[in-house]
Amino acid sequence: MVAARVLDAVLHRGRSLKAELAAALPKLADPRDRALAEAIALAVLRQPARYEQALDRWMAKPLPRRDGELRALLLAGLAQLDALRLPAYAAVDATVGAARAMGRAHQAGLANALLRRAQREGLPEVAPDAHWPEWLRARLARDWPQELSAILAASAALPPQWLRVNRQRTTVEAYRARLDALGIEAHPDAVRPEALRLASPVPVALLPGFGEGEVSVQDASAQQCADALAPSTGARVLDACAAPGGKSAHLLERDPTLRLTALDIDPARVALVRATLARVGLGQEARLLAADASDLAAWWDGVPFDAILLDAPCSATGIVRRQPDVLRHRRESDLHAVVATQAPLLDALWRALAPGGVLLYATCSILVEENAAQIDAFLARTPDAVAEPLDARFGRASGAGRQRLPGEDDADGFFYARVRKGGDSESGDS
């Protein structure tokens, strides 16, 4: 029932999935129930056209607008049978029971009939990009014509759960042994030194030592920002768009002597960074500021940074499988706006970088306009900026940077470009 109400808010009232889940999930006491409700909502939103078409074909007449919550419940039931592969009896019983709990006992029979039909016949096939906005499909086809089918398939798939082990608290080997003792299968990664990939997702509350900061949930692509930036020991570092704080925490877990400033434009988001750092035991190791990173006069003390991480605002097209409501909310005008935001951020932060220092530009986008084209334009207008090549661990070559597409290396879509500022610096990174 919780999943249905979240879906009703997202599908029929234009609400944010992240915000709705944040409000709804704490009401469920059991972490397994919270995980299941989230999984159901995500499963529907990854392939909404698949489930909506089944309802449209099988119902004699469409449900009226006032029945949006029931429609969302039916979509949730279909997703439990289809994407989540839950036992049919459990999916049907849960959906019928939820209909009654919603005060819709007279429509419980409808729910039962529709799910039984789905169990017998399977769901109608739909194009994998049926729910993608036309303008976005066109950009993907232009940017990645050979990879388009793989991008669409990966964006509709269940992503793996990646963990980042806090090297200040334990080791990957020791933490893996703890998981193994609990029957949780996890695999280390040859590229990301603090990473473990779980064979099956596990609710965060069931991860040993999570509350004590021994481990965090962070996708493999995001973890590689620390490798791409690679600040030297004790360097003065800026995380310019830091919330919710995972990358700042990773950098400090590797080197607590970093003089790190974590910046975000929204005070509420800075509070998330503070909570993240406190959980991993590094709450006192960073300077936290709420300000617009492009407005240096509002926050910068004039002392240059040795290394700057700009995980820039972007379209989030590389993480659709984790935030599928992006496709419902994103407009072409939003893309134009975010591209126009990225360039001033680059230009301003470059002035705060020490000679010889490094800026890492990163996004969770797969659109060339936000990534390779953005960095190429920056290099063209910035005489003292020199691109430094990253290797194939960071994805395929794309302009002056590297692009990973969704699902490649079991990771999210991500772009990285490392740029060094001309000149010498005694404290620059290596």
C-alpha positions as CSV (number, residue, x, y, z in Angstrom):
1,M,0.0,0.0,0.0
2,V,2.9,2.3,0.8
3,A,4.4,1.7,-2.7
4,A,1.1,2.4,-4.3
5,R,0.7,5.7,-2.6
6,V,4.3,6.7,-3.5
7,L,3.6,5.7,-7.2
8,D,0.3,7.6,-7.2
9,A,2.1,10.8,-6.1
10,V,4.9,10.4,-8.7
11,L,2.8,9.2,-11.6
12,H,-0.3,11.2,-11.2
13,R,0.8,14.3,-9.2
14,G,4.3,15.0,-10.5
15,R,6.0,14.5,-7.2
16,S,9.7,13.5,-6.7
17,L,10.3,9.8,-6.1
18,K,13.2,10.5,-3.7
19,A,11.1,12.9,-1.6
20,E,8.0,10.6,-1.5
21,L,10.1,7.6,-0.4
22,A,11.9,9.7,2.2
23,A,8.5,10.6,3.7
24,A,6.8,7.2,3.4
25,L,9.4,4.6,4.2
26,P,10.1,5.6,7.8
27,K,6.5,4.7,8.5
28,L,7.4,1.0,8.0
29,A,9.0,-0.5,11.0
30,D,10.6,-3.5,9.4
31,P,13.6,-2.7,7.1
32,R,12.6,-5.6,4.8
33,D,9.2,-3.9,4.3
34,R,10.9,-0.6,3.5
35,A,13.2,-2.3,1.0
36,L,10.3,-4.1,-0.7
37,A,8.2,-0.9,-1.0
38,E,11.1,0.9,-2.5
39,A,11.9,-2.0,-4.9
40,I,8.2,-2.1,-6.1
41,A,8.1,1.7,-6.8
42,L,11.4,1.6,-8.7
43,A,10.4,-1.5,-10.7
44,V,7.2,0.3,-11.9
45,L,9.0,3.5,-12.8
46,R,11.8,1.7,-14.7
47,Q,9.2,0.3,-17.1
48,P,5.9,2.1,-16.6
49,A,4.7,1.8,-20.2
50,R,4.9,-2.0,-19.8
51,Y,2.4,-2.1,-16.9
52,E,0.3,0.8,-18.1
53,Q,-0.3,-0.9,-21.4
54,A,-1.4,-4.1,-19.7
55,L,-4.1,-2.1,-17.8
56,D,-5.1,-0.2,-20.9
57,R,-5.6,-3.4,-22.9
58,W,-7.2,-5.6,-20.2
59,M,-9.6,-3.1,-18.6
60,A,-13.0,-2.5,-20.3
61,K,-12.8,1.2,-19.5
62,P,-10.0,3.3,-18.0
63,L,-10.2,4.2,-14.3
64,P,-11.3,7.7,-13.6
65,R,-8.8,10.3,-12.3
66,R,-10.1,9.9,-8.8
67,D,-8.9,6.3,-8.8
68,G,-5.3,7.1,-9.3
69,E,-4.3,5.3,-6.1
70,L,-6.0,2.1,-7.3
71,R,-4.3,2.4,-10.7
72,A,-1.0,2.8,-8.9
73,L,-1.7,-0.3,-6.8
74,L,-2.5,-2.4,-9.9
75,L,0.8,-1.3,-11.5
76,A,2.6,-2.3,-8.3
77,G,1.0,-5.7,-8.4
78,L,2.0,-6.3,-12.0
79,A,5.6,-5.2,-11.2
80,Q,5.8,-7.7,-8.3
81,L,4.9,-10.5,-10.7
82,D,7.0,-9.3,-13.6
83,A,10.2,-7.4,-12.7
84,L,10.5,-8.6,-9.1
85,R,9.5,-12.2,-9.8
86,L,7.7,-12.6,-6.4
87,P,5.6,-15.7,-5.9
88,A,2.3,-15.2,-7.6
89,Y,0.3,-16.1,-4.5
90,A,2.1,-13.5,-2.5
91,A,1.8,-10.7,-5.1
92,V,-1.9,-11.3,-5.7
93,D,-2.7,-11.6,-2.0
94,A,-0.8,-8.5,-1.1
95,T,-2.4,-6.5,-3.9
96,V,-5.9,-7.7,-3.1
97,G,-5.4,-7.1,0.6
98,A,-4.1,-3.6,-0.1
99,A,-7.1,-2.8,-2.2
100,R,-9.3,-3.7,0.8
101,A,-7.2,-1.8,3.2
102,M,-7.6,1.3,1.0
103,G,-11.4,1.0,1.4
104,R,-11.8,-0.4,-2.1
105,A,-13.1,-3.9,-1.2
106,H,-15.6,-3.6,-4.1
107,Q,-12.6,-3.4,-6.5
108,A,-10.6,-6.2,-4.9
109,G,-12.0,-8.6,-7.5
110,L,-10.7,-6.4,-10.3
111,A,-7.2,-6.5,-8.8
112,N,-7.4,-10.3,-8.5
113,A,-8.6,-10.8,-12.0
114,L,-5.9,-8.5,-13.6
115,L,-3.1,-10.1,-11.7
116,R,-4.3,-13.6,-12.4
117,R,-4.4,-12.8,-16.1
118,A,-0.9,-11.4,-16.0
119,Q,0.2,-14.6,-14.3
120,R,-1.4,-16.7,-17.1
121,E,-0.6,-14.7,-20.2
122,G,2.4,-12.6,-19.3
123,L,2.5,-8.9,-20.0
124,P,2.3,-7.3,-23.5
125,E,5.6,-6.3,-25.0
126,V,6.4,-2.6,-25.4
127,A,9.3,-0.8,-26.9
128,P,12.1,-0.3,-24.3
129,D,12.1,3.5,-24.9
130,A,8.3,3.9,-24.9
131,H,8.4,6.0,-21.7
132,W,11.5,8.1,-22.7
133,P,10.8,11.7,-23.8
134,E,11.2,12.1,-27.6
135,W,13.8,14.9,-27.2
136,L,15.9,12.7,-24.9
137,R,15.7,9.7,-27.2
138,A,16.8,11.8,-30.1
139,R,19.9,13.0,-28.1
140,L,20.8,9.5,-27.1
141,A,20.5,8.3,-30.7
142,R,22.7,11.2,-31.8
143,D,25.3,10.8,-29.1
144,W,25.4,7.0,-28.9
145,P,23.9,5.4,-32.0
146,Q,25.6,2.1,-31.6
147,E,25.0,1.8,-27.9
148,L,21.4,3.1,-27.8
149,S,19.8,-0.3,-27.3
150,A,22.2,-1.3,-24.5
151,I,21.6,2.1,-22.8
152,L,17.9,1.6,-22.8
153,A,18.1,-2.0,-21.6
154,A,20.6,-1.1,-18.8
155,S,18.4,1.9,-17.7
156,A,15.4,-0.4,-17.2
157,A,17.4,-3.1,-15.3
158,L,17.8,-3.6,-11.5
159,P,21.2,-2.1,-10.6
160,P,23.6,-3.9,-8.4
161,Q,24.2,-2.7,-4.8
162,W,27.8,-1.5,-4.3
163,L,29.3,-0.9,-0.9
164,R,32.3,1.3,0.0
165,V,34.3,0.0,3.0
166,N,35.7,2.6,5.3
167,R,39.4,1.9,5.5
168,Q,39.6,4.0,8.7
169,R,37.4,1.4,10.5
170,T,38.1,-2.0,8.8
171,T,39.3,-3.7,5.6
172,V,37.5,-5.0,2.6
173,E,38.6,-8.5,3.5
174,A,37.4,-8.3,7.1
175,Y,34.1,-6.7,6.2
176,R,33.5,-9.3,3.4
177,A,34.1,-12.0,6.0
178,R,31.4,-10.5,8.3
179,L,29.0,-10.4,5.4
180,D,29.8,-14.0,4.6
181,A,29.0,-15.1,8.1
182,L,25.6,-13.6,7.7
183,G,25.0,-15.4,4.4
184,I,25.4,-12.2,2.3
185,E,27.4,-12.8,-0.8
186,A,29.8,-10.0,-1.8
187,H,32.6,-9.7,-4.3
188,P,35.6,-7.4,-4.2
189,D,36.6,-5.4,-7.2
190,A,39.9,-5.3,-9.0
191,V,39.5,-1.6,-9.9
192,R,37.9,0.1,-6.9
193,P,40.0,-0.8,-3.8
194,E,37.3,-0.1,-1.2
195,A,34.4,-1.6,-3.1
196,L,32.2,-4.7,-2.6
197,R,29.4,-5.7,-5.0
198,L,26.6,-7.6,-3.4
199,A,25.1,-10.5,-5.2
200,S,21.6,-9.5,-4.1
201,P,20.5,-6.1,-2.6
202,V,20.3,-5.9,1.2
203,P,18.4,-3.3,3.2
204,V,20.9,-0.8,4.7
205,A,19.6,-1.5,8.2
206,L,20.8,-5.1,7.8
207,L,24.4,-4.2,6.8
208,P,26.6,-4.9,9.8
209,G,28.4,-1.8,11.0
210,F,26.5,0.6,8.8
211,G,25.3,2.8,11.6
212,E,28.8,2.9,13.0
213,G,30.2,4.1,9.6
214,E,32.1,0.9,8.7
215,V,30.5,0.8,5.3
216,S,28.5,3.0,3.0
217,V,26.3,2.4,0.0
218,Q,27.9,4.1,-3.1
219,D,27.9,3.1,-6.7
220,A,31.2,2.0,-8.3
221,S,31.3,4.9,-10.7
222,A,30.9,7.4,-7.9
223,Q,33.7,5.7,-5.9
224,Q,36.1,6.3,-8.8
225,C,36.0,10.0,-8.3
226,A,38.5,9.6,-5.5
227,D,40.8,7.7,-7.9
228,A,40.4,10.3,-10.6
229,L,41.1,13.3,-8.3
230,A,43.9,11.5,-6.4
231,P,44.9,14.4,-4.1
232,S,48.3,14.2,-2.4
233,T,48.5,13.6,1.3
234,G,47.3,16.6,3.4
235,A,46.2,18.6,0.3
236,R,43.8,21.5,0.5
237,V,40.7,20.0,-1.3
238,L,37.3,21.4,-2.3
239,D,34.2,19.3,-3.0
240,A,32.2,21.9,-4.7
241,C,28.8,20.3,-5.0
242,A,29.1,18.0,-2.1
243,A,25.7,16.8,-1.0
244,P,24.9,14.2,0.2
245,G,28.5,13.8,1.1
246,G,29.6,10.4,-0.1
247,K,32.5,11.6,-2.1
248,S,33.8,13.9,0.6
249,A,33.5,11.0,3.1
250,H,35.4,8.7,0.7
251,L,38.3,11.2,0.3
252,L,38.6,11.6,4.0
253,E,38.4,7.9,4.7
254,R,41.4,7.6,2.5
255,D,43.2,10.5,4.0
256,P,41.9,12.2,7.1
257,T,44.7,14.7,6.9
258,L,43.1,16.4,3.9
259,R,42.1,20.0,4.5
260,L,38.7,19.5,2.9
261,T,36.0,22.0,2.3
262,A,32.6,20.6,1.4
263,L,30.3,23.1,-0.3
264,D,26.7,23.0,-1.4
265,I,24.2,25.7,-2.4
266,D,21.4,24.5,-0.1
267,P,21.8,24.6,3.7
268,A,19.5,21.5,4.0
269,R,21.8,19.6,1.7
270,V,24.8,20.7,3.7
271,A,23.1,19.1,6.7
272,L,23.1,15.8,4.7
273,V,26.8,16.2,4.2
274,R,27.3,16.8,7.9
275,A,25.3,13.7,8.8
276,T,27.2,11.6,6.3
277,L,30.6,12.6,7.7
278,A,29.4,12.2,11.3
279,R,28.2,8.6,10.6
280,V,31.6,7.6,9.2
281,G,33.4,9.2,12.1
282,L,34.9,12.2,10.2
283,G,32.5,14.9,11.2
284,Q,35.3,17.1,12.5
285,E,37.6,16.7,9.6
286,A,35.9,19.0,7.0
287,R,34.8,22.6,6.7
288,L,31.2,22.8,5.6
289,L,29.7,25.8,3.8
290,A,26.3,26.6,2.2
291,A,26.9,28.9,-0.8
292,D,26.7,29.0,-4.6
293,A,30.0,27.6,-5.7
294,S,30.1,30.0,-8.7
295,D,30.0,33.0,-6.4
296,L,33.5,33.1,-5.0
297,A,33.0,36.3,-3.1
298,A,30.3,34.6,-1.0
299,W,32.4,31.9,0.4
300,W,36.1,31.7,-0.8
301,D,38.8,32.9,1.6
302,G,41.2,33.5,-1.2
303,V,43.5,30.6,-0.4
304,P,43.8,28.4,-3.5
305,F,42.9,24.7,-3.5
306,D,45.3,22.0,-4.5
307,A,42.5,19.8,-5.9
308,I,38.8,20.6,-6.7
309,L,36.1,18.0,-7.3
310,L,33.2,19.5,-9.3
311,D,30.5,16.8,-9.4
312,A,28.4,19.2,-11.4
313,P,24.6,19.5,-11.5
314,C,23.4,17.5,-14.5
315,S,20.5,15.7,-16.3
316,A,21.1,12.5,-14.3
317,T,20.7,10.5,-17.5
318,G,23.3,8.0,-16.4
319,I,21.4,6.9,-13.3
320,V,17.9,6.5,-14.7
321,R,17.8,2.9,-13.3
322,R,18.3,4.4,-9.8
323,Q,16.2,7.5,-10.3
324,P,13.7,6.5,-13.0
325,D,11.3,9.4,-12.3
326,V,14.0,11.5,-14.0
327,L,12.3,10.6,-17.3
328,R,8.9,11.9,-16.1
329,H,10.2,15.2,-14.7
330,R,13.1,16.2,-17.0
331,R,12.3,18.7,-19.8
332,E,14.4,19.8,-22.7
333,S,14.5,23.3,-21.2
334,D,16.0,21.8,-18.0
335,L,18.9,20.4,-20.0
336,H,19.6,23.9,-21.5
337,A,19.5,25.4,-18.0
338,V,21.8,22.8,-16.4
339,V,24.4,23.2,-19.3
340,A,24.3,26.9,-18.7
341,T,25.0,26.4,-15.0
342,Q,28.0,24.0,-15.6
343,A,30.1,26.5,-17.5
344,P,30.1,29.3,-14.9
345,L,30.9,26.7,-12.2
346,L,33.9,25.6,-14.1
347,D,35.1,29.1,-14.8
348,A,34.7,30.3,-11.2
349,L,36.2,27.3,-9.5
350,W,39.2,27.4,-11.9
351,R,40.1,30.8,-10.3
352,A,40.1,29.1,-6.9
353,L,42.6,26.4,-8.0
354,A,46.3,26.7,-7.3
355,P,48.8,26.7,-10.1
356,G,49.7,23.1,-10.7
357,G,46.5,21.9,-9.1
358,V,43.9,19.6,-10.5
359,L,40.2,20.0,-11.1
360,L,38.0,16.9,-11.7
361,Y,34.8,17.6,-13.6
362,A,32.3,14.7,-13.2
363,T,28.7,14.2,-13.9
364,C,26.2,11.3,-13.7
365,S,25.1,12.2,-17.3
366,I,25.6,10.4,-20.5
367,L,24.9,13.4,-22.8
368,V,27.8,14.7,-24.8
369,E,26.5,18.3,-24.4
370,E,27.0,18.1,-20.6
371,N,30.3,16.2,-20.7
372,A,32.8,16.0,-23.5
373,A,31.5,19.2,-25.3
374,Q,31.4,21.1,-22.0
375,I,35.0,20.3,-21.2
376,D,36.2,20.9,-24.7
377,A,34.6,24.3,-24.6
378,F,36.2,25.0,-21.2
379,L,39.7,24.0,-22.5
380,A,39.3,26.1,-25.6
381,R,38.5,29.3,-23.5
382,T,41.0,28.6,-20.7
383,P,44.6,28.9,-21.9
384,D,46.2,27.5,-18.7
385,A,44.0,24.4,-18.5
386,V,45.5,21.2,-19.7
387,A,43.6,17.9,-19.9
388,E,45.3,15.0,-18.3
389,P,44.3,11.6,-19.7
390,L,42.5,9.0,-17.5
391,D,42.8,5.4,-18.4
392,A,40.3,2.8,-19.4
393,R,39.3,2.1,-15.8
394,F,37.1,5.2,-16.1
395,G,35.3,4.2,-19.3
396,R,35.6,4.9,-22.9
397,A,37.4,7.9,-24.3
398,S,35.1,10.8,-24.9
399,G,36.6,14.1,-25.9
400,A,39.1,15.1,-23.3
401,G,37.5,12.8,-20.7
402,R,36.1,9.3,-20.1
403,Q,32.5,8.2,-20.3
404,R,31.0,5.1,-18.8
405,L,27.5,4.2,-20.0
406,P,24.9,2.7,-17.7
407,G,25.6,-0.9,-16.8
408,E,29.2,-1.0,-18.1
409,D,31.4,-2.6,-15.5
410,D,28.2,-3.1,-13.5
411,A,28.3,0.6,-12.7
412,D,26.2,3.7,-13.3
413,G,26.6,6.1,-16.3
414,F,29.3,8.6,-15.4
415,F,31.7,11.1,-17.0
416,Y,35.2,12.1,-15.7
417,A,37.6,14.8,-17.0
418,R,40.8,15.6,-15.1
419,V,42.3,19.1,-15.9
420,R,45.5,20.5,-14.5
421,K,46.2,24.2,-14.1
422,G,49.4,25.4,-15.7
423,G,52.2,26.6,-13.4
424,D,53.9,25.2,-10.3
425,S,52.5,24.4,-6.9
426,E,54.4,23.1,-3.9
427,S,51.4,21.4,-2.5
428,G,49.8,20.2,-5.7
429,D,48.6,16.6,-6.0
430,S,50.4,13.8,-7.8
